[in-house]
Every structure is written in C-alpha cells, then in structure tokens.
Amino acid sequence: MPVLSTERAKDSIVLNISKGTITFYKYQLYNDFLSIRKETAAGKDVSLAILEKRIVAWDLTNEAGKKLPVTAENIGLLPMMDLNQLFKAIKENTDTEEDTKKEQSN
C-alpha cells in the first residue's frame, strides 16, 4: 500500500561566490505551498519564503564562525549571483512527473 511521507529527494550544490554547500529538496509539498502563502500574506518576500522551505541544510557561518540557521533573513544575505545559481539548480533538479514515473518503475 502506498505511504505518504514527508521524506523527499534532495540534491546539493556549492555556491560560486560564498562557497557554501546548500542541500535542497527536489520538490515541494502542498503544505509548503500553504505555509508560503500565509507567510507572503504577512509580508515575507515570496522568493525568500520558497527558498526557506526548499533548503534542507547549508554550511554557511557568520563572521565569528557560528553556523547560521536557514531563515529568510539569512538567505537574503547571499550574493545575488549565488541566489541565481541556487534558483537555477532548483529549477534544473526539480523532479517532474516523468522523473517520478521512472523512479517508481525501478
């Protein structure tokens, strides 16, 4: 019997400018969408809200070497080139319906 799970496929990239490694989910759950909708209605930037839900982990730190949590505020500190690279990687690595069918047939 099929099981619903919050476990999702992930992928990682190394950012060109900040050199941080970011791990992200390859797709969003509907509950993520609902949460993003609420957050943006409350004033949060939609792009940052999406990234906050998609990023699983990163190794970015502050100047004192303390690991930073993945928050919209901290994501907003990334250079634009890194953000563009991250959005491109997410777009290229997002599972499509065809990818899902291939995985299920294996």
C-alpha positions in Angstrom: 0.0 0.0 0.0 1.4 3.5 -0.9 2.6 5.5 2.0 2.6 9.3 2.3 5.8 10.7 3.7 7.5 14.0 4.3 10.8 12.4 3.1 11.8 13.8 -0.2 14.6 13.5 -2.7 17.4 16.0 -2.2 20.3 17.5 -4.1 23.2 19.7 -3.2 25.3 22.5 -4.9 28.4 24.5 -3.9 27.8 28.2 -4.4 30.2 30.0 -6.7 30.6 33.2 -4.6 30.1 32.3 -1.0 31.5 28.8 -1.5 28.8 27.4 0.8 27.2 24.0 0.2 23.5 24.0 0.1 21.2 20.9 0.2 17.7 21.4 -1.1 14.5 19.4 -1.6 13.9 18.5 -5.2 10.2 19.3 -4.9 7.7 21.0 -2.6 4.8 19.5 -0.7 1.4 21.1 -0.8 1.7 22.0 2.9 4.9 24.0 2.0 2.8 25.9 -0.6 0.1 26.7 2.0 2.8 27.9 4.5 4.4 30.1 1.9 1.1 31.6 1.0 0.5 32.5 4.7 4.0 33.9 5.1 3.8 36.1 2.0 0.4 37.4 3.0 2.0 38.5 6.2 4.7 40.4 4.2 7.5 37.9 3.7 9.2 38.0 0.2 7.8 35.1 -1.9 11.3 34.1 -3.3 12.8 34.0 0.2 9.8 32.1 1.6 10.2 29.5 -1.2 13.9 29.1 -0.6 13.4 28.8 3.1 11.1 25.8 2.5 13.3 24.2 -0.1 16.7 24.5 1.6 17.3 21.5 3.9 20.8 22.4 5.1 23.8 24.6 4.5 27.2 25.1 6.0 27.2 28.9 6.0 28.5 30.8 9.0 28.7 34.3 10.4 32.0 36.2 10.8 32.6 34.5 14.2 32.3 31.0 12.6 28.9 30.3 14.1 26.7 28.3 11.7 23.7 30.3 10.6 20.2 28.9 10.6 18.4 28.7 7.3 16.0 31.6 7.5 14.6 34.1 5.0 16.7 36.8 6.7 19.9 34.8 6.3 19.1 33.7 2.7 18.7 37.4 1.9 22.3 37.9 2.9 23.5 35.7 0.0 25.0 37.5 -3.1 22.6 37.7 -6.0 24.8 35.5 -8.1 24.6 32.8 -5.5 20.8 33.2 -5.3 20.5 33.0 -9.1 22.7 29.9 -9.1 20.5 28.3 -6.4 17.3 29.1 -8.2 18.7 27.6 -11.4 19.8 24.5 -9.6 16.4 24.0 -8.0 14.7 24.5 -11.4 17.0 22.1 -13.1 16.8 19.5 -10.4 13.1 19.6 -9.7 11.5 16.2 -10.2 9.0 16.2 -13.0 6.1 13.8 -13.3 8.2 11.9 -15.8 11.1 11.6 -13.3 8.7 10.3 -10.7 7.3 7.7 -13.0 10.8 6.5 -13.8 11.7 6.2 -10.1 8.5 4.2 -9.4 9.2 1.8 -12.3 12.7 0.9 -10.9 
